[in-house]
Amino acid sequence: MHGYELRKRLNLMLGWGRVLSYGSLYPALKKMLRANLITEVTASAAGATPVSRRPRITYEVTELGNEHFQRLMSEVGPTAWEDDNFDIRFAFFSSTDMEIRLRVLEGRRSRLQERLARVQGELERTQAEVNRYAAELQRHGVESVEREVRWLSDLIRAERGDGSQGSSSVTPPAAPTAPSTTPRAAGGVPATND
């Protein structure tokens, strides 16, 4: 897989809210190389007509990289549920223990509930001072946070296996599967060709 394909796959996995650029992908790969979390394997395309003189580069996760990934997935604390990291952590929940998933989900929900209370208080104070478009934007923000809090509550109920508290159409995330024999890049992403 070329760098373009890796970027495309990561963007698909992380969703439209987080777009990974080449300007962040390649520096991240180089940083992981320096930390010995991945290795770079140069492969020649045997029998293929060369498009360029540049060899294909495949990245493979090292044992240290696997240990680092597992350590990151077991961390629980504010960095796990803040805006900058939550979606990435959530994308890899299948590699995370259920108790850790619950703590991260509960932490995220708690943080959003605090934010919601603060924003609703500010809304009441500033409602008369803003034009109707600014008010609509504020209302949209509040509704988005309320929707995420409901979603998190459904996920928490599903993780606990408690279907008695309201109806939840959310099913628990799949249990972690056995490691694949496919070489993996940092973060459990299949190895790529550059």
N, C-alpha and C positions, 0 to 999 in steps of 0.2 A: 504494500500500500504506500502510495506517495504521500508527501506532506499535505498535499491538497486533500487527499482522501481522509487522512487522519483529522484534519481540521473539519472537514464536512461531517465526519462521524461524531466527533465531539460536539459540534454545534447541534446536531440532531439529538444527541443524548441529553444535552443540557437545556435544550429548548430555546425558543426565540428570545427569551429574556436575557440571555448571556451569549453574546456572539464572540467567538474566539478568532482573533486575527492572526495572520502570519507574524506580525510584529510582536505578539506575545507567545505564540507557539514555539518558535525557534529559540528565543532566549530561554524559555522554560526548559526545553530539551537540553540546551547547552549547560544550564545550571544543574540539571539532574545528572548529566554526564560527569561534570566536575565533582559532584557529591557521590559518585559511584552508585547511583540508584538505578541507572540504566547503562547499557553498553551499546556501542555503535558498531554494527557489522556491515562491512562493505561487501555487496554481492554483485557479481557480474551477471547480466541477463544472458545466460548461455543460449546460443542459437537465435537470439533476438537481434533484429536490426537495430543498431545503436541510433538513438534519436539525438543523443548528445554524448560528449566525451566524459561527462560526469558519471561516476558510478552510483548505483542505487545504494542508499543507506537504510539499513533496518535497525530499529532500536529494540533492545530486549531488556526486560527487567532483571536486575541482579537479585541475589538473595537479600542483600542489604535493602534494595528497593522494595521487595515484598514485606520485609520487616517494618520498614518506614511506613508503608501504606497501612499495614495492620495497626501500627501505633497511632497513626492519624485517625483511623476509623474507630479506635477505642477511646479517644479523647472526648470528654464531656465537659462543657463549660461554655461561657458566653460566646467564644469564637465559633462554636459549633452551630449556634442558632442565630447569629447576626446576619444581616442582609447579604454581606459579601460572601459568606461561606455556606449558608444553609442549603441553597439549591444544589451545590456540588456535593455536600454531604448526603443530601437526600437521594441524589442520583446513584450513590453507591450504598444505599441502605441494605441491599441484599448481601453485602459483605460485612454487615454489622450485627452484633448481638442484639437480641430483642430488648433487653434492659437498657442498653445504650440508646437504641432507637427511641424508646419511650422517653428517656430523659431529654434527648435532643428535641423531640416533638413538644414535650411539655415546656421546655425552656423557651422554644420559639413562640408557643402560644402565649405564655406568660409575658414575654417581651412585647408581643403585638397587642395584648390586652392593655398593658401599661401605655403604649403609644396611642392606642385608641382612646383611652380615658383622657390623655393629655390633649389630643387633637380635638375631641368633642368639647372639652372645656374652652379651648381657644376659639372654636367655632362659635360658641354661644356669645363670647365676648366680642368677636369681630364681625359677626353676621351683618350688622347694620352698616359697617364701614366699607364693605366690599361690593363691587358691582355684581350683577347676576351671573356673569360668566366665571368670575373668581369664586363665587359661592357654589356654582355647579362643579367646578374643579375640586373644591374642598369636599363637597358631598360625595363625589366620585371616589376620592381618596379614602374617605371613611367607609364607604360601601365595599371597597376593595379589601381593606383590612378586616372588616367584619366577615366577609366571605372567606378570607384565609383562616380566620379564627375558627369558623364553622368547619372548614375542611380539615384543619389540624385536629379538632375535637373528634371528627369522624375517624380519622386515622388512628388516634389514640384509642378510641373504643374498639376499633378493629384489631389493633395490636394486642389489646387485653382480651380479645375474644368475647367482649361484652356487647351483645346485640340487644339487650333489654332497654338501654337508655336511648330511645329514639330510633328512627330508622336510619340505617347507614348503608349506602350502596357501595361503600369502599370495602375492598377485600384486603386482608393483610398482605404485605409484600411477600414475595416468594422467599422461601428459606434459602440460605446460601447453598450453592451447589459445589460439587467437587471441583478442584482446580482443573482448568483446561490444559491440554498439552500445547495449545497454541501459544507461541511466545507473546508475552505481554509487555507493553510499555508502562511507564509510571502511571499509577492510579488504576491499574487493572485493564487498561485499554489495549486491545490487540496490537502487537508490534507492527511497525510501519516501515515502508520504504520511503526514503526521502527523494 
